[in-house]
Amino acid sequence: MRNKIIYISALLAVVVMVTAFCAYRSFYGSSVAERFTITIDANESYDEQLAEVKANISHDLAFSLYAHRINLTRGIEAGRYTFNEGMSVIEVARRLKFGNDGTVRLTINNARTPEILAGKIASQIDADSVAMVAALRDKELIKELGFDSGEAMMSIFLPNTYEVYSNIKPEALVRRMKRESDKFWATDKRVEQLDRLGLTPYEVMTLASIVHEETSYQGEMPRVAGVYVNRLRKGMPLQADPTVKYAVGNPSLKRILYKHLEVDSPYNTYIYVGLPPTPICMPDMVVIEAVLNYEKHDYYYFCARAEMDGKHNFARTHREHERNAQAYHRALSKRNIR
């Protein structure tokens, strides 16, 4: 019986290995037997556009799966495309998505961690997410650019669309983003805004990441930023709930409890005064602008409204804030939000 189990286990292992090898060959092995050129017509459907491609390649299923992964199904730009002998289905799909001139429009936005950012970038350029993560976590590169962690280095990735070569190396892309960031902060307007704030570009990105998580209501963003600027200048702890969520590792936490406020983390701004060590997310450009153009006022507190409409009540005194907070917590309890 024991020998039979060993035999079956060995057989299953072989099957898994063979399956993995076949899958690898399907995606990374040669798919184009002979060089060919096609012309894509914008008036054709997606299936019609791909008919000639599929007629000239092998591993159709792997091609279809990868094409779906990189959103090729949204449509292919009209034009002539040439595919060389030996290209894999991944290379064929990327050629159709990115074109023959080698340039792509890389959109960067909405990423909480280097790993998430790497995945988003890898789906748009000719590099896999593992290589992109390695670049974002490369200690030498991080040090070269003046940071101490991958999370800190994310502050150079300003949400925007950039034109890059599809085969750009991950390390080169990171350096490119550093140049783009330096250029953004070097204008006279930005220098004046930073002087008015009394913050560095890195500190602005960190504060903007908190404001980004606090409110999605654009009209409130400069006012929320103003509250935090007031607290920073007064030496008060920020007491920002999003930093507590980051500290406990749960950005979707719906209710902050006392046990969360006691978590000993440099990101817990209820315990530690000042900004957290790194941004807690990638803020949208509109939020960065809101911080740079923060509203001057005398509010030191704000709390989500009991109406649960995404807006906030602002307060000048702690007593006034307590009344707002009690109303909000009653609303949470009424909706059984724990």
ZADO-1210 file (C-alpha; in nm, 4 decimals, padded with zeros to 6 digits):
<atoms>
<atom x="00.0000" y="00.0000" z="00.0000" code="MET" pos="1"/>
<atom x="00.2818" y="00.2354" z="00.0955" code="ARG" pos="2"/>
<atom x="00.4599" y="00.1682" z="-00.2349" code="ASN" pos="3"/>
<atom x="00.1373" y="00.2399" z="-00.4193" code="LYS" pos="4"/>
<atom x="00.1011" y="00.5796" z="-00.2458" code="ILE" pos="5"/>
<atom x="00.4617" y="00.6662" z="-00.3264" code="ILE" pos="6"/>
<atom x="00.4043" y="00.5662" z="-00.6902" code="TYR" pos="7"/>
<atom x="00.0893" y="00.7796" z="-00.7190" code="ILE" pos="8"/>
<atom x="00.2614" y="01.0773" z="-00.5533" code="SER" pos="9"/>
<atom x="00.5560" y="01.0487" z="-00.7887" code="ALA" pos="10"/>
<atom x="00.3209" y="01.0223" z="-01.0863" code="LEU" pos="11"/>
<atom x="00.1304" y="01.3328" z="-00.9763" code="LEU" pos="12"/>
<atom x="00.4565" y="01.5217" z="-00.9341" code="ALA" pos="13"/>
<atom x="00.5584" y="01.4268" z="-01.2869" code="VAL" pos="14"/>
<atom x="00.2202" y="01.5358" z="-01.4219" code="VAL" pos="15"/>
<atom x="00.2501" y="01.8716" z="-01.2446" code="VAL" pos="16"/>
<atom x="00.6032" y="01.9217" z="-01.3760" code="MET" pos="17"/>
<atom x="00.5047" y="01.8316" z="-01.7314" code="VAL" pos="18"/>
<atom x="00.1994" y="02.0604" z="-01.7132" code="THR" pos="19"/>
<atom x="00.4089" y="02.3489" z="-01.5809" code="ALA" pos="20"/>
<atom x="00.6692" y="02.2930" z="-01.8534" code="PHE" pos="21"/>
<atom x="00.4035" y="02.2877" z="-02.1261" code="CYS" pos="22"/>
<atom x="00.2447" y="02.6058" z="-01.9874" code="ALA" pos="23"/>
<atom x="00.5836" y="02.7766" z="-01.9782" code="TYR" pos="24"/>
<atom x="00.6555" y="02.6758" z="-02.3395" code="ARG" pos="25"/>
<atom x="00.3118" y="02.7968" z="-02.4464" code="SER" pos="26"/>
<atom x="00.3751" y="03.1463" z="-02.3117" code="PHE" pos="27"/>
<atom x="00.7509" y="03.1848" z="-02.3487" code="TYR" pos="28"/>
<atom x="00.8464" y="02.9415" z="-02.6225" code="GLY" pos="29"/>
<atom x="00.8602" y="03.0182" z="-02.9933" code="SER" pos="30"/>
<atom x="00.5193" y="03.0903" z="-03.1409" code="SER" pos="31"/>
<atom x="00.6172" y="03.2435" z="-03.4777" code="VAL" pos="32"/>
<atom x="00.7652" y="02.9967" z="-03.7252" code="ALA" pos="33"/>
<atom x="00.8293" y="03.2506" z="-04.0028" code="GLU" pos="34"/>
<atom x="00.8479" y="03.6299" z="-04.0088" code="ARG" pos="35"/>
<atom x="00.5182" y="03.7846" z="-04.1209" code="PHE" pos="36"/>
<atom x="00.3561" y="04.1276" z="-04.1521" code="THR" pos="37"/>
<atom x="-00.0115" y="04.2164" z="-04.1190" code="ILE" pos="38"/>
<atom x="-00.2217" y="04.5298" z="-04.1540" code="THR" pos="39"/>
<atom x="-00.4774" y="04.6068" z="-03.8838" code="ILE" pos="40"/>
<atom x="-00.7923" y="04.7891" z="-03.9941" code="ASP" pos="41"/>
<atom x="-00.9600" y="05.0072" z="-03.7302" code="ALA" pos="42"/>
<atom x="-01.3037" y="04.9223" z="-03.8695" code="ASN" pos="43"/>
<atom x="-01.2613" y="04.5512" z="-03.8041" code="GLU" pos="44"/>
<atom x="-01.3795" y="04.3762" z="-03.4905" code="SER" pos="45"/>
<atom x="-01.1250" y="04.2441" z="-03.2415" code="TYR" pos="46"/>
<atom x="-01.1730" y="03.8871" z="-03.3674" code="ASP" pos="47"/>
<atom x="-01.1337" y="04.0008" z="-03.7275" code="GLU" pos="48"/>
<atom x="-00.8186" y="04.1940" z="-03.6406" code="GLN" pos="49"/>
<atom x="-00.6647" y="03.8849" z="-03.4848" code="LEU" pos="50"/>
<atom x="-00.7698" y="03.6303" z="-03.7462" code="ALA" pos="51"/>
<atom x="-00.4518" y="03.6707" z="-03.9527" code="GLU" pos="52"/>
<atom x="-00.2328" y="03.6847" z="-03.6429" code="VAL" pos="53"/>
<atom x="-00.3694" y="03.3569" z="-03.5091" code="LYS" pos="54"/>
<atom x="-00.3312" y="03.1997" z="-03.8513" code="ALA" pos="55"/>
<atom x="00.0428" y="03.2594" z="-03.8288" code="ASN" pos="56"/>
<atom x="00.1192" y="03.1654" z="-03.4681" code="ILE" pos="57"/>
<atom x="00.0972" y="02.8605" z="-03.2445" code="SER" pos="58"/>
<atom x="-00.0331" y="02.8393" z="-02.8851" code="HIS" pos="59"/>
<atom x="-00.3629" y="03.0201" z="-02.9555" code="ASP" pos="60"/>
<atom x="-00.5004" y="02.9635" z="-02.6040" code="LEU" pos="61"/>
<atom x="-00.1917" y="03.1085" z="-02.4341" code="ALA" pos="62"/>
<atom x="-00.2081" y="03.4077" z="-02.6679" code="PHE" pos="63"/>
<atom x="-00.5759" y="03.4692" z="-02.5886" code="SER" pos="64"/>
<atom x="-00.5142" y="03.4472" z="-02.2141" code="LEU" pos="65"/>
<atom x="-00.2214" y="03.6874" z="-02.2221" code="TYR" pos="66"/>
<atom x="-00.3996" y="03.9280" z="-02.4594" code="ALA" pos="67"/>
<atom x="-00.6861" y="03.9464" z="-02.2101" code="HIS" pos="68"/>
<atom x="-00.4411" y="04.0084" z="-01.9216" code="ARG" pos="69"/>
<atom x="-00.2898" y="04.3169" z="-02.0884" code="ILE" pos="70"/>
<atom x="-00.6316" y="04.4447" z="-02.2047" code="ASN" pos="71"/>
<atom x="-00.5549" y="04.3955" z="-02.5720" code="LEU" pos="72"/>
<atom x="-00.9224" y="04.3048" z="-02.6082" code="THR" pos="73"/>
<atom x="-01.0101" y="04.6754" z="-02.5816" code="ARG" pos="74"/>
<atom x="-00.8900" y="04.7168" z="-02.9378" code="GLY" pos="75"/>
<atom x="-00.5755" y="04.7318" z="-03.1482" code="ILE" pos="76"/>
<atom x="-00.4497" y="05.0505" z="-03.3072" code="GLU" pos="77"/>
<atom x="-00.4678" y="05.0459" z="-03.6872" code="ALA" pos="78"/>
<atom x="-00.1405" y="05.0039" z="-03.8742" code="GLY" pos="79"/>
<atom x="00.1201" y="04.7558" z="-03.9994" code="ARG" pos="80"/>
<atom x="00.2765" y="04.5093" z="-03.7576" code="TYR" pos="81"/>
<atom x="00.5730" y="04.2826" z="-03.8221" code="THR" pos="82"/>
<atom x="00.6450" y="03.9693" z="-03.6180" code="PHE" pos="83"/>
<atom x="00.9830" y="03.8019" z="-03.6285" code="ASN" pos="84"/>
<atom x="01.0623" y="03.4325" z="-03.6280" code="GLU" pos="85"/>
<atom x="01.0954" y="03.2926" z="-03.2771" code="GLY" pos="86"/>
<atom x="00.8729" y="03.5488" z="-03.1020" code="MET" pos="87"/>
<atom x="00.6649" y="03.4142" z="-02.8121" code="SER" pos="88"/>
<atom x="00.2920" y="03.4742" z="-02.7710" code="VAL" pos="89"/>
<atom x="00.3782" y="03.7311" z="-02.5017" code="ILE" pos="90"/>
<atom x="00.5982" y="03.9222" z="-02.7460" code="GLU" pos="91"/>
<atom x="00.3327" y="03.9007" z="-03.0194" code="VAL" pos="92"/>
<atom x="00.0612" y="04.0340" z="-02.7871" code="ALA" pos="93"/>
<atom x="00.2828" y="04.3173" z="-02.6619" code="ARG" pos="94"/>
<atom x="00.3781" y="04.4129" z="-03.0170" code="ARG" pos="95"/>
<atom x="00.0076" y="04.4498" z="-03.0998" code="LEU" pos="96"/>
<atom x="-00.0587" y="04.6514" z="-02.7849" code="LYS" pos="97"/>
<atom x="00.2468" y="04.8752" z="-02.7918" code="PHE" pos="98"/>
<atom x="00.3130" y="04.9071" z="-03.1645" code="GLY" pos="99"/>
<atom x="00.6264" y="04.8877" z="-03.3729" code="ASN" pos="100"/>
<atom x="00.7909" y="05.2153" z="-03.2726" code="ASP" pos="101"/>
<atom x="00.8692" y="05.0734" z="-02.9303" code="GLY" pos="102"/>
<atom x="00.6991" y="05.3498" z="-02.7292" code="THR" pos="103"/>
<atom x="00.4029" y="05.3139" z="-02.4953" code="VAL" pos="104"/>
<atom x="00.1910" y="05.5472" z="-02.2874" code="ARG" pos="105"/>
<atom x="00.2530" y="05.4379" z="-01.9299" code="LEU" pos="106"/>
<atom x="-00.0183" y="05.5396" z="-01.6850" code="THR" pos="107"/>
<atom x="00.0766" y="05.5468" z="-01.3180" code="ILE" pos="108"/>
<atom x="-00.1844" y="05.5901" z="-01.0444" code="ASN" pos="109"/>
<atom x="-00.3593" y="05.4422" z="-00.7447" code="ASN" pos="110"/>
<atom x="-00.1107" y="05.1989" z="-00.5885" code="ALA" pos="111"/>
<atom x="-00.0695" y="05.1386" z="-00.2152" code="ARG" pos="112"/>
<atom x="00.2509" y="04.9338" z="-00.2165" code="THR" pos="113"/>
<atom x="00.5576" y="04.8780" z="-00.4376" code="PRO" pos="114"/>
<atom x="00.4196" y="04.5333" z="-00.5226" code="GLU" pos="115"/>
<atom x="00.0877" y="04.6719" z="-00.6464" code="ILE" pos="116"/>
<atom x="00.2691" y="04.9465" z="-00.8364" code="LEU" pos="117"/>
<atom x="00.5006" y="04.6891" z="-00.9964" code="ALA" pos="118"/>
<atom x="00.2052" y="04.4836" z="-01.1174" code="GLY" pos="119"/>
<atom x="00.0381" y="04.7859" z="-01.2750" code="LYS" pos="120"/>
<atom x="00.3560" y="04.8951" z="-01.4497" code="ILE" pos="121"/>
<atom x="00.4420" y="04.5439" z="-01.5702" code="ALA" pos="122"/>
<atom x="00.1045" y="04.5144" z="-01.7448" code="SER" pos="123"/>
<atom x="00.1972" y="04.8155" z="-01.9601" code="GLN" pos="124"/>
<atom x="00.5663" y="04.7672" z="-02.0469" code="ILE" pos="125"/>
<atom x="00.7830" y="04.4794" z="-02.1611" code="ASP" pos="126"/>
<atom x="00.8931" y="04.3715" z="-01.8130" code="ALA" pos="127"/>
<atom x="00.7460" y="04.1285" z="-01.5642" code="ASP" pos="128"/>
<atom x="00.6264" y="04.2269" z="-01.2190" code="SER" pos="129"/>
<atom x="00.9027" y="04.0291" z="-01.0461" code="VAL" pos="130"/>
<atom x="01.1718" y="04.2393" z="-01.2159" code="ALA" pos="131"/>
<atom x="00.9781" y="04.5578" z="-01.1406" code="MET" pos="132"/>
<atom x="00.9419" y="04.4682" z="-00.7714" code="VAL" pos="133"/>
<atom x="01.3134" y="04.3899" z="-00.7596" code="ALA" pos="134"/>
<atom x="01.3909" y="04.7400" z="-00.8888" code="ALA" pos="135"/>
<atom x="01.1528" y="04.9053" z="-00.6407" code="LEU" pos="136"/>
<atom x="01.3118" y="04.7053" z="-00.3580" code="ARG" pos="137"/>
<atom x="01.6740" y="04.7364" z="-00.4806" code="ASP" pos="138"/>
<atom x="01.8661" y="04.8712" z="-00.1790" code="LYS" pos="139"/>
<atom x="02.1438" y="05.0207" z="-00.3902" code="GLU" pos="140"/>
<atom x="01.9002" y="05.1988" z="-00.6219" code="LEU" pos="141"/>
<atom x="01.6946" y="05.3199" z="-00.3264" code="ILE" pos="142"/>
<atom x="02.0076" y="05.4599" z="-00.1634" code="LYS" pos="143"/>
<atom x="02.1279" y="05.6131" z="-00.4926" code="GLU" pos="144"/>
<atom x="01.8042" y="05.8107" z="-00.5230" code="LEU" pos="145"/>
<atom x="01.8154" y="05.9290" z="-00.1646" code="GLY" pos="146"/>
<atom x="01.5624" y="05.7064" z="00.0103" code="PHE" pos="147"/>
<atom x="01.5709" y="05.4334" z="00.2722" code="ASP" pos="148"/>
<atom x="01.2890" y="05.2034" z="00.1584" code="SER" pos="149"/>
<atom x="01.0778" y="05.1094" z="-00.1407" code="GLY" pos="150"/>
<atom x="00.7742" y="05.2633" z="00.0276" code="GLU" pos="151"/>
<atom x="00.9614" y="05.5941" z="00.0610" code="ALA" pos="152"/>
<atom x="01.0809" y="05.5803" z="-00.2994" code="MET" pos="153"/>
<atom x="00.7207" y="05.5525" z="-00.4190" code="MET" pos="154"/>
<atom x="00.6953" y="05.9264" z="-00.3515" code="SER" pos="155"/>
<atom x="00.8696" y="05.9925" z="-00.6849" code="ILE" pos="156"/>
<atom x="00.5888" y="05.8257" z="-00.8802" code="PHE" pos="157"/>
<atom x="00.3577" y="06.1143" z="-00.9613" code="LEU" pos="158"/>
<atom x="00.0214" y="06.0033" z="-01.1030" code="PRO" pos="159"/>
<atom x="00.0318" y="06.0828" z="-01.4735" code="ASN" pos="160"/>
<atom x="00.0739" y="05.9285" z="-01.8188" code="THR" pos="161"/>
<atom x="00.4292" y="05.9093" z="-01.9500" code="TYR" pos="162"/>
<atom x="00.5667" y="05.8083" z="-02.2894" code="GLU" pos="163"/>
<atom x="00.8385" y="05.5464" z="-02.2460" code="VAL" pos="164"/>
<atom x="00.9992" y="05.2723" z="-02.4527" code="TYR" pos="165"/>
<atom x="00.8152" y="04.9440" z="-02.4025" code="SER" pos="166"/>
<atom x="01.1448" y="04.7631" z="-02.3398" code="ASN" pos="167"/>
<atom x="01.2687" y="05.0119" z="-02.0806" code="ILE" pos="168"/>
<atom x="01.4510" y="04.8381" z="-01.7974" code="LYS" pos="169"/>
<atom x="01.2825" y="04.8624" z="-01.4545" code="PRO" pos="170"/>
<atom x="01.5849" y="05.0393" z="-01.3017" code="GLU" pos="171"/>
<atom x="01.5885" y="05.2907" z="-01.5870" code="ALA" pos="172"/>
<atom x="01.2168" y="05.3546" z="-01.5395" code="LEU" pos="173"/>
<atom x="01.2652" y="05.4263" z="-01.1691" code="VAL" pos="174"/>
<atom x="01.5410" y="05.6753" z="-01.2513" code="ARG" pos="175"/>
<atom x="01.3155" y="05.8320" z="-01.5144" code="ARG" pos="176"/>
<atom x="01.0421" y="05.8793" z="-01.2532" code="MET" pos="177"/>
<atom x="01.2955" y="06.0470" z="-01.0228" code="LYS" pos="178"/>
<atom x="01.3796" y="06.2958" z="-01.3002" code="ARG" pos="179"/>
<atom x="01.0102" y="06.3593" z="-01.3648" code="GLU" pos="180"/>
<atom x="00.9546" y="06.4188" z="-00.9929" code="SER" pos="181"/>
<atom x="01.2528" y="06.6568" z="-00.9660" code="ASP" pos="182"/>
<atom x="01.1237" y="06.8500" z="-01.2662" code="LYS" pos="183"/>
<atom x="00.7742" y="06.8771" z="-01.1151" code="PHE" pos="184"/>
<atom x="00.9045" y="07.0225" z="-00.7882" code="TRP" pos="185"/>
<atom x="01.1644" y="07.2564" z="-00.9431" code="ALA" pos="186"/>
<atom x="00.9288" y="07.5172" z="-01.0916" code="THR" pos="187"/>
<atom x="00.9020" y="07.8633" z="-00.9343" code="ASP" pos="188"/>
<atom x="00.5368" y="07.7989" z="-00.8532" code="LYS" pos="189"/>
<atom x="00.6130" y="07.4765" z="-00.6639" code="ARG" pos="190"/>
<atom x="00.9027" y="07.6353" z="-00.4765" code="VAL" pos="191"/>
<atom x="00.6727" y="07.9177" z="-00.3606" code="GLU" pos="192"/>
<atom x="00.4050" y="07.6703" z="-00.2537" code="GLN" pos="193"/>
<atom x="00.6573" y="07.4637" z="-00.0594" code="LEU" pos="194"/>
<atom x="00.7888" y="07.7759" z="00.1136" code="ASP" pos="195"/>
<atom x="00.4330" y="07.8717" z="00.2120" code="ARG" pos="196"/>
<atom x="00.3761" y="07.5250" z="00.3536" code="LEU" pos="197"/>
<atom x="00.7143" y="07.4877" z="00.5165" code="GLY" pos="198"/>
<atom x="00.7344" y="07.1301" z="00.3897" code="LEU" pos="199"/>
<atom x="00.9640" y="06.9364" z="00.1559" code="THR" pos="200"/>
<atom x="00.8312" y="06.7610" z="-00.1566" code="PRO" pos="201"/>
<atom x="00.8578" y="06.4282" z="00.0268" code="TYR" pos="202"/>
<atom x="00.6582" y="06.5640" z="00.3204" code="GLU" pos="203"/>
<atom x="00.3943" y="06.6993" z="00.0828" code="VAL" pos="204"/>
<atom x="00.3581" y="06.3550" z="-00.0776" code="MET" pos="205"/>
<atom x="00.3278" y="06.1968" z="00.2667" code="THR" pos="206"/>
<atom x="00.0638" y="06.4458" z="00.3814" code="LEU" pos="207"/>
<atom x="-00.1204" y="06.4154" z="00.0492" code="ALA" pos="208"/>
<atom x="-00.1361" y="06.0378" z="00.0923" code="SER" pos="209"/>
<atom x="-00.3207" y="06.0888" z="00.4224" code="ILE" pos="210"/>
<atom x="-00.5618" y="06.3446" z="00.2741" code="VAL" pos="211"/>
<atom x="-00.6193" y="06.1058" z="-00.0186" code="HIS" pos="212"/>
<atom x="-00.7334" y="05.8366" z="00.2246" code="GLU" pos="213"/>
<atom x="-00.9385" y="06.0757" z="00.4384" code="GLU" pos="214"/>
<atom x="-01.1759" y="06.2118" z="00.1762" code="THR" pos="215"/>
<atom x="-01.2822" y="06.1532" z="-00.1809" code="SER" pos="216"/>
<atom x="-01.4796" y="06.4784" z="-00.1840" code="TYR" pos="217"/>
<atom x="-01.2623" y="06.7161" z="-00.3852" code="GLN" pos="218"/>
<atom x="-01.4160" y="07.0296" z="-00.2377" code="GLY" pos="219"/>
<atom x="-01.3011" y="06.9294" z="00.1121" code="GLU" pos="220"/>
<atom x="-00.9441" y="06.8351" z="00.0311" code="MET" pos="221"/>
<atom x="-00.7809" y="07.1801" z="00.0838" code="PRO" pos="222"/>
<atom x="-00.9700" y="07.2184" z="00.4143" code="ARG" pos="223"/>
<atom x="-00.8645" y="06.8736" z="00.5391" code="VAL" pos="224"/>
<atom x="-00.5068" y="06.9556" z="00.4393" code="ALA" pos="225"/>
<atom x="-00.5376" y="07.2826" z="00.6339" code="GLY" pos="226"/>
<atom x="-00.6384" y="07.0955" z="00.9498" code="VAL" pos="227"/>
<atom x="-00.3249" y="06.8822" z="00.9310" code="TYR" pos="228"/>
<atom x="-00.1038" y="07.1827" z="00.8551" code="VAL" pos="229"/>
<atom x="-00.2461" y="07.3556" z="01.1643" code="ASN" pos="230"/>
<atom x="-00.1786" y="07.0507" z="01.3812" code="ARG" pos="231"/>
<atom x="00.1756" y="07.0098" z="01.2470" code="LEU" pos="232"/>
<atom x="00.2568" y="07.3724" z="01.3185" code="ARG" pos="233"/>
<atom x="00.1149" y="07.3487" z="01.6703" code="LYS" pos="234"/>
<atom x="00.3039" y="07.0282" z="01.7465" code="GLY" pos="235"/>
<atom x="-00.0183" y="06.8303" z="01.7897" code="MET" pos="236"/>
<atom x="-00.0356" y="06.4652" z="01.6847" code="PRO" pos="237"/>
<atom x="-00.2152" y="06.4328" z="01.3509" code="LEU" pos="238"/>
<atom x="-00.4482" y="06.1612" z="01.4858" code="GLN" pos="239"/>
<atom x="-00.5218" y="06.0523" z="01.1291" code="ALA" pos="240"/>
<atom x="-00.7299" y="05.7346" z="01.1114" code="ASP" pos="241"/>
<atom x="-00.5849" y="05.6243" z="00.7742" code="PRO" pos="242"/>
<atom x="-00.2380" y="05.6015" z="00.9297" code="THR" pos="243"/>
<atom x="-00.3780" y="05.3723" z="01.1999" code="VAL" pos="244"/>
<atom x="-00.5320" y="05.1507" z="00.9322" code="LYS" pos="245"/>
<atom x="-00.1918" y="05.1404" z="00.7633" code="TYR" pos="246"/>
<atom x="-00.0237" y="05.0560" z="01.0953" code="ALA" pos="247"/>
<atom x="-00.2543" y="04.7594" z="01.1575" code="VAL" pos="248"/>
<atom x="-00.2336" y="04.6521" z="00.7935" code="GLY" pos="249"/>
<atom x="-00.6031" y="04.6841" z="00.7140" code="ASN" pos="250"/>
<atom x="-00.6873" y="04.9766" z="00.4810" code="PRO" pos="251"/>
<atom x="-01.0514" y="04.8643" z="00.4594" code="SER" pos="252"/>
<atom x="-01.1095" y="04.8890" z="00.8363" code="LEU" pos="253"/>
<atom x="-01.4478" y="05.0566" z="00.8816" code="LYS" pos="254"/>
<atom x="-01.4288" y="05.1477" z="01.2504" code="ARG" pos="255"/>
<atom x="-01.1232" y="05.2516" z="01.4518" code="ILE" pos="256"/>
<atom x="-01.1332" y="05.1031" z="01.8029" code="LEU" pos="257"/>
<atom x="-00.9233" y="05.1858" z="02.1096" code="TYR" pos="258"/>
<atom x="-00.7169" y="04.8704" z="02.0576" code="LYS" pos="259"/>
<atom x="-00.6159" y="05.0009" z="01.7136" code="HIS" pos="260"/>
<atom x="-00.5098" y="05.3356" z="01.8592" code="LEU" pos="261"/>
<atom x="-00.2707" y="05.1545" z="02.0942" code="GLU" pos="262"/>
<atom x="-00.0726" y="04.9796" z="01.8183" code="VAL" pos="263"/>
<atom x="00.2914" y="05.0831" z="01.8599" code="ASP" pos="264"/>
<atom x="00.3950" y="05.1805" z="01.5084" code="SER" pos="265"/>
<atom x="00.5670" y="05.4902" z="01.3675" code="PRO" pos="266"/>
<atom x="00.2637" y="05.5100" z="01.1382" code="TYR" pos="267"/>
<atom x="00.0262" y="05.5484" z="01.4326" code="ASN" pos="268"/>
<atom x="-00.0169" y="05.9252" z="01.4389" code="THR" pos="269"/>
<atom x="-00.2217" y="05.9017" z="01.7576" code="TYR" pos="270"/>
<atom x="00.0980" y="05.7992" z="01.9379" code="ILE" pos="271"/>
<atom x="00.3733" y="05.9663" z="01.7357" code="TYR" pos="272"/>
<atom x="00.3770" y="06.3385" z="01.6597" code="VAL" pos="273"/>
<atom x="00.4469" y="06.4512" z="01.3054" code="GLY" pos="274"/>
<atom x="00.4120" y="06.2842" z="00.9690" code="LEU" pos="275"/>
<atom x="00.4516" y="05.9064" z="00.9294" code="PRO" pos="276"/>
<atom x="00.7851" y="05.7828" z="00.7887" code="PRO" pos="277"/>
<atom x="00.6534" y="05.7254" z="00.4345" code="THR" pos="278"/>
<atom x="00.3429" y="05.7935" z="00.2263" code="PRO" pos="279"/>
<atom x="00.0661" y="05.5432" z="00.3021" code="ILE" pos="280"/>
<atom x="-00.0569" y="05.5333" z="-00.0579" code="CYS" pos="281"/>
<atom x="-00.0062" y="05.7035" z="-00.3941" code="MET" pos="282"/>
<atom x="-00.2113" y="06.0259" z="-00.3797" code="PRO" pos="283"/>
<atom x="-00.3923" y="06.1537" z="-00.6867" code="ASP" pos="284"/>
<atom x="-00.2612" y="06.4712" z="-00.8473" code="MET" pos="285"/>
<atom x="-00.5728" y="06.6603" z="-00.7386" code="VAL" pos="286"/>
<atom x="-00.4876" y="06.5771" z="-00.3754" code="VAL" pos="287"/>
<atom x="-00.1268" y="06.6906" z="-00.4152" code="ILE" pos="288"/>
<atom x="-00.2566" y="07.0211" z="-00.5525" code="GLU" pos="289"/>
<atom x="-00.5016" y="07.0463" z="-00.2612" code="ALA" pos="290"/>
<atom x="-00.2157" y="07.0165" z="-00.0114" code="VAL" pos="291"/>
<atom x="-00.0034" y="07.2695" z="-00.1988" code="LEU" pos="292"/>
<atom x="-00.3021" y="07.5050" z="-00.2000" code="ASN" pos="293"/>
<atom x="-00.4288" y="07.4173" z="00.1484" code="TYR" pos="294"/>
<atom x="-00.7033" y="07.6289" z="00.3003" code="GLU" pos="295"/>
<atom x="-00.5999" y="07.8678" z="00.5773" code="LYS" pos="296"/>
<atom x="-00.8430" y="07.8471" z="00.8701" code="HIS" pos="297"/>
<atom x="-00.8514" y="07.7825" z="01.2442" code="ASP" pos="298"/>
<atom x="-00.9913" y="07.4289" z="01.2429" code="TYR" pos="299"/>
<atom x="-00.7960" y="07.1625" z="01.4326" code="TYR" pos="300"/>
<atom x="-01.0425" y="06.8745" z="01.4134" code="TYR" pos="301"/>
<atom x="-01.2741" y="06.7064" z="01.1674" code="PHE" pos="302"/>
<atom x="-01.4979" y="06.4032" z="01.1747" code="CYS" pos="303"/>
<atom x="-01.7114" y="06.2173" z="00.9222" code="ALA" pos="304"/>
<atom x="-02.0704" y="06.3368" z="00.9211" code="ARG" pos="305"/>
<atom x="-02.3459" y="06.1256" z="01.0734" code="ALA" pos="306"/>
<atom x="-02.5206" y="06.1398" z="00.7374" code="GLU" pos="307"/>
<atom x="-02.2460" y="05.9056" z="00.6100" code="MET" pos="308"/>
<atom x="-02.2302" y="06.1010" z="00.2842" code="ASP" pos="309"/>
<atom x="-01.8504" y="06.1071" z="00.2581" code="GLY" pos="310"/>
<atom x="-01.8277" y="06.4638" z="00.3878" code="LYS" pos="311"/>
<atom x="-01.6945" y="06.5910" z="00.7220" code="HIS" pos="312"/>
<atom x="-01.7795" y="06.8278" z="01.0045" code="ASN" pos="313"/>
<atom x="-01.4926" y="07.0585" z="01.1042" code="PHE" pos="314"/>
<atom x="-01.4336" y="07.1925" z="01.4536" code="ALA" pos="315"/>
<atom x="-01.2158" y="07.4535" z="01.6223" code="ARG" pos="316"/>
<atom x="-01.2319" y="07.3068" z="01.9735" code="THR" pos="317"/>
<atom x="-01.2054" y="06.9556" z="02.1143" code="HIS" pos="318"/>
<atom x="-01.5465" y="06.9900" z="02.2834" code="ARG" pos="319"/>
<atom x="-01.7127" y="07.0716" z="01.9529" code="GLU" pos="320"/>
<atom x="-01.5258" y="06.7837" z="01.7891" code="HIS" pos="321"/>
<atom x="-01.6440" y="06.5413" z="02.0594" code="GLU" pos="322"/>
<atom x="-02.0071" y="06.6250" z="01.9823" code="ARG" pos="323"/>
<atom x="-01.9448" y="06.5586" z="01.6118" code="ASN" pos="324"/>
<atom x="-01.7607" y="06.2322" z="01.6883" code="ALA" pos="325"/>
<atom x="-02.0371" y="06.1057" z="01.9182" code="GLN" pos="326"/>
<atom x="-02.2977" y="06.1684" z="01.6489" code="ALA" pos="327"/>
<atom x="-02.0856" y="05.9802" z="01.3959" code="TYR" pos="328"/>
<atom x="-02.0299" y="05.6818" z="01.6264" code="HIS" pos="329"/>
<atom x="-02.4008" y="05.6618" z="01.6985" code="ARG" pos="330"/>
<atom x="-02.4584" y="05.6479" z="01.3222" code="ALA" pos="331"/>
<atom x="-02.2040" y="05.3650" z="01.2928" code="LEU" pos="332"/>
<atom x="-02.3722" y="05.1674" z="01.5705" code="SER" pos="333"/>
<atom x="-02.7145" y="05.2233" z="01.4174" code="LYS" pos="334"/>
<atom x="-02.5864" y="05.0687" z="01.0939" code="ARG" pos="335"/>
<atom x="-02.4193" y="04.7812" z="01.2851" code="ASN" pos="336"/>
<atom x="-02.0747" y="04.8811" z="01.1610" code="ILE" pos="337"/>
<atom x="-01.8276" y="04.7236" z="01.4042" code="ARG" pos="338"/>
</atoms>
